[in-house]
């Protein structure tokens, strides 16, 4: 794209009038017509030195350094369109709007009010009409082309803009010039307040509520404070206002606390005269006034007046041509109401950012930039500050009010400095304009407004719920918020949560229909945490939370090896932050037993889902506690868990230390089954160190104890260990295979899919040693499928690594290298250092260089390194 000019420029917007109708009429011929239209416009813009900033569908946004060039381009385009020979009866009518102002860049696009003014001018025009602003007129009036003149259309109020615009029409010689009155505001009665800042387009939301508005006579826009409900309602009113012959009226109810005053406030807004001595109620007068009228009422901030919802029903019944839009944090629950929960602004993923130029395409970032430019005109998004801006928007949950307040701080803080201070959002985000309601001048005020409307039982649920990090399921919410140890809640937990959802203070996540979660936006949760801290139940709530998640983790651990393991692993992953909070409470409050129970329950989740680094930190913290070295069954199991984390990280020294400590405790306790399990674990570092005989001694003792107590799973575990040692020795592979198949039968009977995967892994490795490549790959692919079913990250990487080795043995070097490369790239995300990045990577490399050109080998490796996990799995399974 050409370099965008700055300074004083002229913006041109255009689109096809009635493009949707044209599309429906032309069907498959429409793309050709659209292409012809675009070619004609581009040619005229290019001839006259215009730079196309962007296009979308049938619309163009073009900028010119010279206003005269912009006029010539618009004239040329309209002439070309009128003279073009369209197929059949096709008629393409394009409307255009021109405005001259400051060309302020934000990334690869323009920002500032002048861009919006040009777009609004275009929106008032008809197809074939070219409208220009007074600023453009003043620049070109002495330099107009001979074949054009200006028609003065007077001042017009444009939607979303505070200042009225004096608009002129280009009268182009030989082209139609007789058009209806332009489609500006003010042609029908309204009191919609002028907006001093531009509306950041929320196209999807606006389109959705327009559809709902067509279907319902009462539309309630709901959401917590700061989501932009009022602004969205005003934009909707401006969009549909022409449909109401008797006007569109905005009624502010924030200062009204008595439902009996609703009718009076609406009547005052409509300037209904009061008759002296009249006995009729305000509602009766209002009903009489709206009866039969085509009117739209926007009732703003209704949440404190929901008890007066019947008044809205009475008005709707009185006039079939009346429609009502309501902004509220609580739906009215009246007949015929349609609710639309206003979502936060679209957010970028701070961990997967586009380049700085594309970042402004996200609504939240666009709002931040727009508002930042108003306080600091030289503000720009750069590659350096883009990550901070994205993180700010994400940390503020995409709430428009919060983002606007944050952007105002750019006057004195860089985005990076602002981000560093966002740990205390409620203290930092103050300073809204003094001409807006007090509750919207700070983020705290917006949230406090909702909190003050709650009754005391609801406030207890609200503050207790803040203990959950990232939300929770209903079961945990009931266990914590409704715990009898915390005293009488005076409300059913589910009813309390439902009420808070109704009041937009809690949201629900229904992405998993069987595991619906409740959660708070973090900006709201910060306020709720403050309220919990101020109460006398803060530590007791945290204790109940820790107990609830310890019990949840123990339940999950008993289910993560079977056929439903994916469900339970997913649940653990969604609640990992809650598990961490429970662990932290135990550390801070001397809860060694609770911390050890968590360690025992969660360690396998850490290795299966790639949280081993986090797991190691928790192991270190747990083992440093007083009471961590207790000579109990719990103490022994915790040592085994700690050793297993070390095992998966390839730390043999720590692994041996922890396992030996566990064995010592089990021997003291004279617990055969616990000892059998610990001895089984102890055989693994021997395998890693090639100490086959030592490993066999541990595994054989484990086997004997397991048989003695009759524990089938422990027997099967030790059979697998013995088979793995036999396979390493390679002298008795038949015995190894027999042991593996016997263990497989047990694990199938016990619904232990996790160990079935590792049996298949071992069978494949054994076949690979015997050069039975086809048989090995069959087992590895079966194992990969089982690992993928659970999204067991370490298991998946092991099988990809195995398949790389089998591909090399087969002589398929390209496949071997691709699989090795993807394991290498993804290995760090698992934290499992046991994954060897193809156990014979150096061999693949050397053989590959003999069979493939060096540059081709590097090219293959580089391509595969870019794959994500799904890509790698799909490629591995493609060999079937």
Residue, then its C-alpha position, 0 to 999 in steps of 0.5 A: x500500500x502507498x504511504x498514507x499522507x498526514x497533515x490536512x487531508x480529505x477523506x472519502x467514503x463510498x458504498x453502493x446504495x441498496x447493495x443487499x437488495x442488489x445482491x439478492x436480485x443478481x445472485x451469482x452475477x453480483x460478484x462480477x458487478x461488484x468487481x466492475x464497480x471496484x475497478x471503475x472507482x479505483x481507476x478514478x481514485x488512482x488518476x487523481x492521486x488518491x490512496x485507498x486506505x481500506x475496502x470492505x464489501x462494496x465500500x471504499x475508504x480513500x484519502x487525498x492530500x488535495x481536496x480538489x483531487x478528491x472532488x475530481x475523483x468523486x466526479x470521475x467515479x460518478x461519471x464512469x458509473x453512469x456511463x458504464x454498460x451494466x448487464x441487463x437492467x442492473x443499476x449501480x448507485x454509489x453514494x459518497x461523502x467527503x470531509x477535510x481534516x487532520x490525518x492522524x495515523x494509528x498503525x496502518x489506519x487513520x484515527x480521530x473524529x474527522x474520519x468518523x465525520x466523513x463516514x457519517x456524511x456519506x451515510x446521509x447521502x443517496x445513491x449517485x449523490x456526493x456530499x461534502x463538509x463545510x471544511x472541504x467546501x472552504x478549501x475548494x470553493x475558489x478552485x472548483x472544476x468548471x463542470x461542477x457547482x455546490x448546492x447548500x443543504x444547510x446544517x445537519x445533525x449527524x449521528x454520534x457527533x456533537x457538532x452539527x455539520x454544514x453540508x453541501x452537495x456536488x452538482x455535477x453537470x450531466x448527472x442527476x442532482x435532484x435528491x430527497x432530503x438527506x438522511x440526517x438526524x433532526x427530521x423527526x422529533x428526538x432528544x438523543x444526547x450528542x456524543x462528544x466521542x466517536x462510537x467504536x463500531x461494534x458491528x456484530x453487536x449492533x446487527x444482532x440487537x437490530x434483529x432482536x429489535x425487529x422481533x420484540x417491542x421491549x428489548x433489554x440490554x443487560x450487563x455490568x457497569x462499564x460494558x457500554x449499554x447506554x452507548x449501544x442503545x443510543x447507536x441503535x436509536x440513531x439507526x432506527x429512529x427514522x422508523x418512528x414518525x412521532x419521535x425517539x426519546x432518551x429517558x435518564x432514570x439513574x437518579x430515580x429510585x422510586x418506581x412510582x416516579x417512572x411515569x412522571x420522569x418519562x412524562x417530563x422527558x416528553x414535555x407533557x403538560x400538566x393540567x391544573x387540578x387534574x386528578x389523572x395519574x402521571x401514568x394515565x396521562x402518559x398512556x393517553x399520550x403514547x396511545x396510537x403514536x409511533x414512538x421509541x423510548x430508550x429507558x436508561x439505567x432501569x436496574x434500581x427500578x425493576x419493581x416498576x416493570x409493570x409500568x413498561x408493560x402498561x405503556x406497551x399495551x396502550x400503544x401497538x406502535x410503541x417500542x422500548x429499549x431498556x439498559x439495565x443490569x437486571x432484566x425486567x422479566x415482563x411479558x414480551x421482553x427480549x434480553x441481550x447481554x452486552x458482551x465486552x469488546x473483542x480482545x486480542x490474545x496477548x500470547x498470540x499477537x498479530x503485528x501492530x498494524x493489525x492490532x487496531x482491528x480489535x474493538x478493545x484496542x481500537x477504543x484504547x487508541x481512539x481515546x489515547x489520541x484525544x489526550x495525546x495526539x502523537x500517540x501511536x501503536x508500535x511493535x514495542x508498546x503493542x503487547x502492553x496495549x493488548x495485555x491492558x485490554x485483556x486485563x480490563x476484560x474488554x470493558x469499554x469504561x475501564x479501557x477509556x479510563x485507562x487510555x486517559x492515563x496515557x497522558x502521563x504514562x506509557x502503555x508499559x508503565x500503565x500495565x505495570x500499575x494495573x494490579x490495583x485497577x480500582x485505584x488506578x482507573x479514575x478520572x472520567x469526564x466531569x460531565x458524565x454521571x459520578x458512578x461512571x467517573x471511576x471503575x469502582x463507582x460503576x461496580x459499587x452502583x450494582x453492589x449497593x442494589x443487592x440485599x444482604x444475602x446476595x452480598x454475602x454470596x457476592x463476596x464469598x464467590x470472589x474466592x474462586x479464581x477463574x470461576x467454578x462449577x455449581x458443586x464447588x460454589x455450593x460447598x464453599x459459599x453455602x458451607x455450614x461452617x460459615x454460618x447461615x447464608x439466608x439464601x440458597x446458593x443456586x438462587x443467589x448465583x442466579x440472582x447475581x447472574x441476573x444482575x450482571x455481576x456473575x456470568x456463566x460459561x456454557x461451552x461445556x453443557x455438562x460442566x456449566x461454570x460461573x465466573x466473575x470478570x476480574x474487574x468485578x472480582x477485584x471489588x468483591x475480594x475487597x468486600x470479602x477482605x473487609x468482612x470477618x469471614x475472609x480466612x474461613x471462606x478461603x479455608x472452605x475453598x481449599x478443602x473443597x478443591x482438595x476433595x475435588x482433586x481427589x475425586x478427579x484423580x480417581x477418574x483420570x486413568x479411565x475412559x472418562x479421563x479427558x473430561x476430568x483432565x479438562x476439569x482439572x485444567x479449568x480449575x488449575x488456578x483454584x487448585x493453586x489458590x488452595x495450595x497457597x492457603x495451605x502453605x500460609x496456614x500450616x495446612x501440611x496435610x491439605x497440601x500433601x493431599x493436593x500433591x498426591x491428587x494432582x501430580x499426574x495431571x501436571x505431567x499429562x497436561x504439561x504443568x511439570x514446572x509449576x508442579x516442581x515449584x509446588x513440590x518444593x514448597x510442600x516438602x519445605x513445610x513443617x509436617x511434610x516428612x510425616x511417617x504416615x501413609x499420606x507422607x509416603x504417597x506425597x514422597x512418591x508423588x514428588x519423586x514422580x514429578x522428578x521422574x518426568x523431568x528427568x531428574x534421577x537424583x531427586x527421584x531416587x531420594x523421594x522414592x527411597x524415603x517413601x519405601x522406608x516409610x511403607x516398611x515402617x508402617x508394614x503396609x504391603x500394598x503401599x510398599x509394592x507401589x513404591x518399589x514399582x516406582x523405584x524400578x524406573x530410575x534404574x531403567x533410566x540409568x541402565x541398572x537392569x538387575x537392580x531394577x528387576x530386584x525392585x520390580x520382582x519384590x513389588x510383584x511378589x507383594x502385589x500377588x500376596x495382597x491380591x491387588x490386580x492393578x499392582x500386579x499388572x504394574x509390576x508386570x509392565x516394569x519387569x517386561x520393560x526391563x526384559x526388553x532392555x536386556x533383549x535376551x528374553x523378548x518372548x517373556x517381555x511380550x507375554x508379561x505385557x499382554x497379561x498386563x494389558x488384559x488387566x488394564x482393560x478389565x480395570x478400564x485403565x486406558x492410561x496404562x493401556x497406552x503405555x503397554x502399547x508403547x512398550x510393545x511398539x518399542x520391543x517390536x522396533x528393537x526386533x526390526x518389526x517396523x510394521x508391527x511397531x507402528x501399529x502399536x505406536x499409532x494405537x497408543x497415539x490415539x489413546x493419548x490424543x483422546x485424553x489430550x495427554x501431552x507427554x503421552x502424545x509426544x512420546x508416541x510422535x517420537x516413537x513414530x519418528x524412530x520407526x519412520x527412520x527404521x523404515x527409511x522414510x527420512x523426510x517423515x522421520x525428520x518432520x516428526x522429530x522436528x515437531x517433538x523438538x518444538x513442542x517438547x518444552x510445553x510438556x516439561x517432560x524431559x524424558x521425551x528424547x526428541x527422537x531417541x536417535x536424533x543424531x542418527x537421523x541427522x547424519x543419515x538424512x544428510x547423506x540421503x537429502x540435500x542439506x538445504x532440503x533437510x533444513x527446509x523440512x525441519x523448519x516447516x515442521x517446527x511451526x506445526x502446532x500439536x493438532x497439526x503434528x497429530x494429524x500428520x502422524x495419523x495420516x500414515x494409516 
